[in-house]
C-alpha cells in the first residue's frame, strides 16, 4: 500500500520535481530505515543489496531536494 502511494507520488513529482519537492522529501527518510538491518535472517549479500539500492535512490532524491532548496533561496 505504501509502495503504491509513493509510486503515484513520485510519478506526479516527476512532472515538476521542484514544485513537488515535499513528496520527494517525504520519501527520502524511508530509504534509510534502520529496521531493514535489524532482521535476524538478513544475509551479508542482502545487506549489501539493501545499501546499494538505498544509495542509488538517495542520490537523485538528494539532487532534487538540493535544486529545490537553491530555487527557494535565490
C-alpha positions, 0 to 999 in steps of 0.5 A, spaced: 500 500 500 505 504 501 509 502 495 503 504 491 502 511 494 509 513 493 509 510 486 503 515 484 507 520 488 513 520 485 510 519 478 506 526 479 513 529 482 516 527 476 512 532 472 515 538 476 520 535 481 521 542 484 514 544 485 513 537 488 519 537 492 515 535 499 513 528 496 520 527 494 522 529 501 517 525 504 520 519 501 527 520 502 527 518 510 524 511 508 530 509 504 534 509 510 530 505 515 534 502 520 529 496 521 531 493 514 538 491 518 535 489 524 532 482 521 535 476 524 535 472 517 538 478 513 544 475 509 551 479 508 549 479 500 542 482 502 545 487 506 549 489 501 543 489 496 539 493 501 545 499 501 546 499 494 539 500 492 538 505 498 544 509 495 542 509 488 535 512 490 538 517 495 542 520 490 537 523 485 532 524 491 538 528 494 539 532 487 532 534 487 531 536 494 538 540 493 535 544 486 529 545 490 532 548 496 537 553 491 530 555 487 527 557 494 533 561 496 535 565 490 
